[in-house]
């Protein structure tokens, strides 16, 4: 083979990523508006959109590292970022659960 990837894989990857975003965005927005105090709902929703923007910007900048890093190190970096996000979400899940049950 000449090392080229079929366009089917690219389209499939983008389709799955887009579907994930379409499912996550309304659920996250609903969660943010449910957790926020009533007088700060619009501020919390704007922070949700800002976080989405900066997350996508960070992902784009992170993707530029791919050609310059060993591929194993790049994917290890992605795994470390995902693990650190999981730890942060685990730490804040308790207070957020209490906020939702009130």
N, C-alpha and C positions, 0 to 999 in steps of 0.2 A: 504494500500500500504506500501511498504518497504522504500519509500523515494528515490528510484532510478529514474533517468531520462532516457528516451529512447535514444538510440544512434542516432535516427533520428533527434532529437533536436540539438544534438552536431554537427552532420554533416551539418545540415541546417545553424546553426549559423556560422560555419567555412566557408561554401560556400558563404554566404552573405558577410562576412568580406573580403574574398579573392576577390570576385567580386568588392567590393567597392575599395579595394586597386588597382586592375587592371584598374579600371576606373579613379581613382584619380591620379595615378602616371604619366601617360603620359600628362594629362591635366596640372598638376602642373609643370611638367618639361617644357612644352611648354610655360606656363605663365612666368616662371622664365627666360627663355631664351629670351622672348619677352620684358620683362621689363628691363633686365640688359643692361647697356651700351655695345656697340659692343666689346670694348676692354676687358671687364670683363665677357663675357658670360661664359667662362669655369670656372671661379671662382664662379659665381653664381650657375651654375649647380652643382659644387662640394658641395657648401653649401646646395643645395636642398637634395643631397644624405646624407650629414652629418646630416641634420635636420631629415630626415626620419630614419636614424639609431638611433639617440639619442631619437627620439620620441618612436620608438619601444622598445628601452632599458628602457626608463622611464615607458612605459606601462607595461613591464614585471616586473619591480620592484614594481610598484603600485599594480599589481595583487597579489603580495606576501602578501600584507596587508589584503587581504580578510578574511583569517581564524582568524586573530587577532583583527579585528574590528567588532563592531555590523554592521550587513548587511545594515541597514538603513543609518548609518553614512558613510559607504563605498560608497554607491550609491549617497549620498549627496555630498561627496567629488568629485566624478566623475562629477556630475552636476555642482559643483562650478568651477572645472577646465574647463569644456566646456563653461560655461558662461564667465569666464575670457578670454578664447581664442576668444570668439565671440566679446567681448568688444575691445580687441586688434585689431582684424581684422576690426572691424567697424572704429576704429581710423585711421588705415593705408589705408583704402579703397579709401579715397579721393585723397591722393597723388599718389597712384598707378593708379587710374583712369586717373589722369592728365598725368601721365607718358605714359600710353598706348595711349592716344589720340594725343600725340605729334608726 
